[in-house]
Amino acid sequence: MVKKPAHKEKRVNQSLQKLIQRLRELLHEHPHAKQAEYAQWLGVAQGRISQLKKLL
């Protein structure tokens, strides 16, 4: 028998437009930051930053 965790954290989905806008602001404010930093600030995976940059 496999036990499931008692409490599973949910990720809060943000609208795509809000993510793109916030990333645009962060890129302007911190032009030399790494993708991992942008990801941490936005609460998304690093790979998602690459996807969002393509949509800018």
C-alpha positions as CSV (number, residue, x, y, z in Angstrom):
1,M,0.0,0.0,0.0
2,V,1.4,3.4,-1.0
3,K,0.6,6.3,1.2
4,K,-0.1,9.7,-0.3
5,P,1.2,12.8,1.3
6,A,-1.2,14.4,3.7
7,H,-0.9,17.8,2.2
8,K,0.1,18.5,-1.4
9,E,1.2,22.0,-2.3
10,K,-0.7,23.5,-5.2
11,R,1.0,25.9,-7.6
12,V,-1.0,29.0,-8.2
13,N,-1.5,29.4,-12.0
14,Q,-1.0,33.0,-13.2
15,S,-2.4,34.2,-16.4
16,L,0.0,34.2,-19.3
17,Q,-0.3,37.9,-19.9
18,K,0.5,38.7,-16.3
19,L,3.6,36.5,-16.4
20,I,4.8,38.1,-19.6
21,Q,4.2,41.6,-18.3
22,R,6.0,40.9,-15.0
23,L,8.9,39.3,-16.9
24,R,9.2,42.3,-19.1
25,E,9.3,44.5,-16.0
26,L,12.0,42.3,-14.4
27,L,14.1,42.3,-17.5
28,H,14.0,46.1,-17.5
29,E,14.8,46.4,-13.8
30,H,17.4,43.6,-13.7
31,P,18.9,43.2,-17.2
32,H,21.9,41.2,-16.1
33,A,20.0,38.7,-13.9
34,K,20.1,34.9,-14.7
35,Q,17.1,33.0,-15.9
36,A,17.1,31.1,-12.7
37,E,16.6,34.3,-10.8
38,Y,13.8,35.4,-13.0
39,A,12.2,32.0,-12.5
40,Q,12.5,32.3,-8.7
41,W,11.0,35.8,-8.7
42,L,8.1,34.7,-10.8
43,G,7.5,31.4,-9.1
44,V,7.9,29.3,-12.3
45,A,10.5,26.8,-13.6
46,Q,13.6,28.1,-15.4
47,G,12.5,26.5,-18.7
48,R,9.3,28.5,-18.5
49,I,11.3,31.7,-18.6
50,S,12.7,30.7,-22.0
51,Q,9.2,30.0,-23.3
52,L,8.0,33.4,-22.0
53,K,11.0,35.2,-23.6
54,K,10.0,33.8,-27.0
55,L,6.6,35.4,-26.5
56,L,7.9,38.9,-25.8
